[in-house]
Amino acid sequence: MKHIGLFFGTFDPLHNGHVAIAKYFISELKLEELWLVVTPMNPFKEHEKVSNENKRLEMVSCFCDSNEKIICTDVEFHLPKPNYTADTLDYLVKKNSKTKFFVIIGEDNLNTLHLWKNYQDILKQQICVYPRESVTKLSKSLSNHPNVKLYNAPIMDVSSTIIREKISEDKPIDHLVPNEIVQFLTQY
């Protein structure tokens, strides 16, 4: 059975925090691959300004081209919008019967998971939770679920929002994002 991590996100843009978490879980869980699932339309971000979905997909793909175990997937681009994790998982599990998926989420998402569409279906998979600096109290109800495990992944003090602000102010971001992302963004 193949072991694959699923790291969902808008990745607007992909940054060093995402990469550090991806590499941590590849090592910690001994994953064959970790898929960065680029989300075209997150239902919780429908009213926020998000960069063009195709540009974000191309940017993540550009990074993944030089990273053997980190794979960019456009699966949610072929599913109805807005994109719901439960629907994507259902699709992936049906298409990959010989694969065990590990869903990687931040503890901020664990605290709101009960608000997600069909969250009970998501909990059928192994949920791997990484710490977030901004989260103060972890929800007790889901943190004790048998398929939820908290990991001591690195805490990264970086966010896509901060990076977008720096870009708009024409400030350097090369210390916050991988080189591939810097190169990609300078083309646009």
N, C-alpha and C positions, 0 to 999 in steps of 0.2 A: 504494500500500500504506500502510495506517494504522500508525503507530508508537505503541505503548502500553506503558507501564511497569507492572509488576506488583509491588506491595509487599505481601507477606504479613505478617500478624501477628495476635496476639490483641488488641493495642491496648487494654490494660487498665490505665490509659486511654491514649488517643491523646495525645501530648505534643509540645512544641515541637521536640524532636529529630526525631521522625517527619516533622513538617511541613517542617523545614529540609531534610531529605534528599529529600523528595518534590519540593520546589521546585527544589532543586539539579539533580536528574535531569531534570525537565521542561525546564529551561533547557539543560543540558549535552547532552542527547540530542535536543533539539528534538521532544519528545513532543507528540502531539495531546492525549493524556490520560495520567494516571497513576491506576491503579486501586488503592485500598486494599482488599486482599482480607482481610476479617475472617474469621479462622479460629475456628469454634466449638469445635473440639477438636484442639489440637496434640498429636500422639502423644508428643512429648517433654515435654509438660506435663500429661499425664493425671493425675498424682498430686499436682499443685499445685492450690492453691485459686485458681480463676479466676472472675472476676465472670460473672454471667449473660450468656450469648451474645447474647440478644435486646437486652439493655440496651446491651452493647458495640456491637452493630450500629447501634442507634438513635443512640448517642452519635457514632459516626463519621459516620453519615449526616447528622446535625445539623451537624457541622463542614463536610462537603462541600457542603451546600446553599448555602453562601456562598463556595465556592471553585470557580471555573469549570472548571479543568482537572483537579482532584483529585476522583475519583469513588469513591464507596463501592459495593462490590459484595458481594452476599450469595451468590455462586456456590457457596461451600463449604457453605452451609446446605442446599443441594439435592443434595449428594453424600454418599456413605456416610461415617460417622465411624468411627475418627478420620480427620481430614483429612490427606492426603498431597499435598505439592506436585506430585509427578509425576502423580498422578491428576487434579488440578485443571488442570495444564498440558495434559495430554492432552485433556481435555474442552474447554478454551478454544481450543486450536489447531484442533480439529475443527469447532467452532462458528464460528470466525472465520478463514476461509481467506485472507482478504485483509488480514490483520493480522500485523505483526512484533511479537512480544512481547520485552520486555527484563525479565528477572527481577532485581530489586534485593534484594541481601542484604548483611548485615554481614559483615565478615571473620571474626567468630567462627563464623558459619554456614558459611562456606567451609571452615573448618578441620574441620567435622564433616559436611560434605556427603556424604562417602563412606559415612556411616552411614545416610543417608536412603534410603527406599524408592525403587528404580529411579533412583538418582541419575544414571546414565548417560543416561537419557531427559531429565532436567532439563538436562544439559549440551548438549543439542541446541539449546537456546535461548541467546540472548546473556545471560550472567550479568554483572551490573554490581555490583561490590563496593565498599562504602563502609567507611572505617576505623572501628574501634571502639577507644575509649581503653583498655579493659580487656584487649585482645588483645596479647600480647607477640610471638609468632612466627607468621608466616603459613605455612600448609602449602605446601610447595614443589610437591607433586604436582599439585594442582588449580590453583594460581595460574599455572602455565605452560600450562594448557589453552587451545587457540585460541579458545574461546568465553567465556573468563573475562577480564574486564578490570577492573583496579583503578582507582578514581577518587579524586581528591583532594577528596572531599566534606567538608563541615564535620564536625568531631568535636564531638559534643554531650555534655556531662557531665550527662546526665539519664536516668533510667530509670523505667519504670512502677512498678517495685518501690518505689523511693524515694518516688514520688508516693503510692502506696497507703499507705505508712507514715505520710506526712505527713497524709493524710486521716484515718487512724485516730487520730492524735494531735491532730486538730483544728487543724492548722497550715495556714497559707496555701499555696496551690499556684498562684495566679494568675500567677506569674512562670515557671512550668514548663509550663503548658498554654495552648492558645489560649482566647480569651474564650468561644467557643462551648462549649468543654468545661467551663469554670468554670460557666457558666450552666446547662448540662445537669446537672452533678453537684450543684448547689445545689438542684435540684428533687427529688433523691432522698435 
